[in-house]
Amino acid sequence: MDVKGVTYFIHYLTEFNPSRPTLVCLHGFTGTSATFDCLNKARLSHNIIAIDLIGHGDTSVFVHPYRYTTASQLSDLDWIISVLNLEKIDLLGYSMGGRLALSYAIKHSTKINQLILESSSPGLSGYDERKKRRASDNHLACLLIDYGIENFVDFWGNIPLFETQKKLPVLTQETIRNERLSQSPYGLAMSLRYFGTGIQPPLWDKLSLLNGVPVALLVGEYDKKFVSLANQMAEKISRSRVITFSKSGHCIHLEKPNEFAETIRDILISEGP
């Protein structure tokens, strides 16, 4: 789909039926829409659509830096939802995609049935924290541009956040690595510089603007940082619940695909907390 000069790749995980509700899925950093293929097994009564976010997958990479910013990506997402004639959606975001999903739900709460955030954060509230994170993200961007995608993927796959993925079946690990290797170094670098956690406006003080939208906060028990973040978010969101997956780390949909799919199904047929 052409969105104001940017070509977005939209992955239909199910045959689209306009009479059914729709779940829109947003992937994480270095991921693509294909990462949510496990939801095909969920027997959902929803249409399922996943979007390659800018700089990732088959969506445009070489565009003006502004198109990578939070404001521009929010505008693009709203454009896509409008063109698809989706008056209200269920919205699922993982990690980086969760930050975008949360931003969208806060800005357009009347368009959201339920919000599902997997291993997601409202950003960094402190100026010094954001400054430090921006420096870190810029260092990673330089690593991508100067040394290429393979060196970056070797580094990225070994950060503590993904330690639990080393216990996954070899074929699954290869799939994850190949998805990362398929990315454009420039696209990932731009995403870090213009949509990284350090530069995105923090949302902690805006969580109340969800206006009663039911929010499910999904975390893996081994991902202690995001378990803590989810519990802190739950205290500020009026209709929220934390769902913890046992023996899982940061990327639940890859580490526990069947349980993840079943949980998404259960969330969507419920009326929220």
Buried (B, 14 or more C-beta within 10 A) or exposed (E): BEBEEBBBBBBEBBEEEEEBBBBBBBBBBBBBBBBBBBBEEBEBEBBBBBBBBBBBBBBBBEBEEEBBBBEBBBBBBBBBBEEBEBEBBBBBBBBBBBBBBBBBBBBBBEBBBBBBBBBBBBBBEEEEBBEEBBEBBBEBBEBBBEEEBEEBBEEBBEEEBBEBBEEBEEEBBEBBBEBBEBBBBBBBBBBBBBBBBBBBEBBEEBBEEBEEBBBBBBBBEBBEEBBEBBEBBBEBBBBBBBBBBEEBBBBBBBBBBEBBBBBBBEBBEEEBB
